[in-house]
Amino acid sequence: MSTAPPPTEPGPPRPPDFTEVQAGPEFGELRRSYRSFAFPLTVAFILWYLLYVLLSSYAGGLMGTKVFGNVNVAFVLGIAQFVTTFLIAWWYSRHAAAKLDPKAEAIKARLEGDA
């Protein structure tokens, strides 16, 4: 009787170690790129929104000032909230396509290449 171990067959590929990837410099750079864009813009938009709410609550005279016809400052600033939201979304999509997506694709390709 032979005591040699049975031949091992290659099993399924080992899944990538996501904690290694997360701790790596490539992922850290991706996270920094995202945070350096998203956090300041989020803070700026929240401050802009709170300014609008505070002006609406405490500066009724200013907000009621007619700009032209029946359009007042409150209406203009309210519409500006929507415009700002769409501009930020557009700006983020451009930023993601230019800076984030290539880095994420490189990480993904490396992970899938290992599998």
C-alpha positions, -999 to 999 in steps of 0.1 A, spaced: 0 0 0 14 34 -10 15 62 15 19 89 -11 -8 116 -10 -35 113 -37 -29 136 -66 -46 169 -62 -68 183 -89 -69 220 -94 -100 233 -78 -120 264 -85 -100 295 -86 -94 312 -53 -116 343 -49 -97 376 -46 -89 388 -12 -109 420 -10 -93 431 22 -59 430 5 -72 451 -24 -89 476 0 -57 480 19 -36 485 -12 -24 519 -25 -44 517 -57 -77 515 -39 -66 542 -15 -60 565 -44 -94 557 -58 -110 565 -25 -91 597 -21 -101 608 -56 -138 602 -48 -137 618 -14 -118 649 -25 -146 655 -50 -177 643 -32 -172 656 4 -165 693 -4 -194 694 -29 -217 677 -5 -209 702 23 -212 731 -1 -246 720 -14 -259 714 22 -248 749 32 -264 764 1 -296 745 9 -296 756 45 -290 792 35 -321 790 13 -341 775 42 -328 801 67 -335 830 43 -370 816 37 -376 814 74 -360 846 87 -356 870 58 -392 871 44 -387 907 32 -357 898 11 -372 867 -2 -404 885 -12 -386 911 -32 -399 911 -67 -373 905 -94 -396 909 -123 -434 905 -127 -446 880 -101 -412 863 -98 -395 870 -65 -361 862 -50 -374 831 -32 -386 816 -65 -353 824 -82 -333 808 -54 -357 778 -54 -352 772 -91 -314 777 -85 -316 747 -61 -328 725 -89 -302 739 -113 -275 733 -88 -286 697 -82 -284 689 -119 -251 707 -124 -235 688 -95 -248 655 -110 -235 664 -144 -201 675 -129 -198 643 -109 -205 621 -139 -177 638 -158 -154 635 -129 -162 598 -124 -157 591 -161 -124 609 -162 -108 601 -128 -127 573 -110 -138 549 -136 -103 543 -151 -89 535 -116 -118 513 -107 -115 494 -140 -78 489 -134 -85 474 -100 -113 453 -114 -92 440 -143 -64 430 -119 -89 412 -97 -106 394 -125 -72 385 -140 -63 367 -108 -95 347 -108 
